[in-house]
Amino acid sequence: MKNINYNIDLDEFKINTNSNIDKPVSICIHVSNSCNLKCAYCLSSSDKNKKRLALNNINDLIDILTRYFPLRIVISGGEPLLYENIVELISKLKSSNNIVILSTNATIDITLYPELLELVDWFDISLHGVTAEDYRKTRNSDAFQTVVKNIKILTEHKIRVCLNYLIHKENLYSLDSFFEVAKNLRINKVRLANLIQEGSALETDLLPISTIEEFEYISNISEKYENDFKKIVLPAFKKQKVVKNGYFVIEPFDDLKSNKFIRSFYSNIETNLKNHYILFNGYEKY
């Protein structure tokens, strides 16, 4: 694709924003809205109306993706490892030479899916805690050691891992400890995100970071570790409208008049990619 370069070792796009993009750059597939955690900060709810990508519609989805061939495909949920056809789906995606990223909470034993160790290009994992106790506070789960064990298995297999860490006022000054944990786990990339007060986060006492001093603290701590990771992504100080041309997401759980859709992440995407606003209906209730 013209005007776009993708670095797989950083999972990073460089896009000439002065040019129109002629097809999707990245497509995120939410294979199900079912999750095995009840996180305090979750932006959405799960399990109320369970939906998943129907098995008999996987081939239709593959046909659409093959036609438009995005540079990468992100598999997400809910928790995608709960989707019983996850290996079949990713196998078919990889047969078309797609870059595949699996976004998971890593609370399920990864050795149950040995094929994924060969198929997935990046594992995108959230570790919102530096100890089992911290993890339990935000994830309402005792799976901290399972997550760490899974990460070790992935890094031992030389598989790329991005580790996500949600920052709020309560854990801000544990950031140094998080970087030490990530360094010891031999993580490739770290992504720091600020808490968003939406969804379940509205029902907790957790508060997002908000002052210049807090963001400067994050920046200063991150600089200490910049040589330990291939990339560190910092949270933005202000909520910005950033145009990400070519980013699409397929979701099974939007309440729309038509179930046929790919919804863009950003409002003006239809203008930039009007001819590639794909419609897809492949989800079932269960």
Phi, psi and omega in degrees: 000131181293149175070010180226132172238138180237126177257108185292330181286344176247352190048060188223132174261144167239114188239134173283101187288354177275356182244148174287142177267132189266001175195167181301137176274315183218134177238128178256126180253117174272099188288340180196159174255014180271138181220152180262008178238161175233074188288143183293338186250006189302137181279347182222174177246155181233165170074352179290313175229088185294131175221152180209160176294120183291138182304318183285359177251000179300316182296324176297319178296316179299320179299318179297313182294324179294323181295321184258345175038072174294158181293331177210157178232128179255126178259122184221189181214222020029205176256110187296336180287351173278347180281118190293342181254023186297319181292317179298316180298310183293324177301317180290323177296317182289336178295341176260014177064030175283148167281125184241129176244131179253116179264111189220156174275354174059029179269355179254136183307113184292339179290349174286348182232063185299332180297328183293334179295336179264337189265320189278134181276324179220138167255123179256109191238136177262126176233082187270064178168147181255352174223167178300324180292314178300316181299318182297325183297320184262332184260349184052044185210151176257028187268013185306311182294327176296317179298313179299317179299316179296319178297318179298320178298316181295313182291328176295332176272010179061032178268137182293133180229130170254127181254123181261141180223120180273124183257136172216177187298330184286329184248006185307315186273013169260004185301321178302317180295322178299314180299323178295318177299313181298320179296316180294333178275358178060048180285145178281318190218142178238135177237120178259134181229145177275146177299136175252126183276073176220167177059225183295335182298337179290342183262007181244175177268004182289136180237141179288156172290147189214345186261157177301322181297322179292318179291324176295323177299315179300315180298316181294318178295320181296323179299328179298333187247010186297337178271357182265349181225155177290331179202141172237123179259123182262152175289147178283144180292318180244149175291115187246150171270105181250125180276118177251086183301130172089009178266123179232158174223139173255123181233144179269355193235018173282142180271086183244157177296324176246139178274000181268111182193154153236119183265133180282153176289329186235148194295329185265016182293330181297328179293316183284331186229043187303322183283355184235030176275086191285142175252134182216130178235102183214027184247152180226150173279151177208000000 
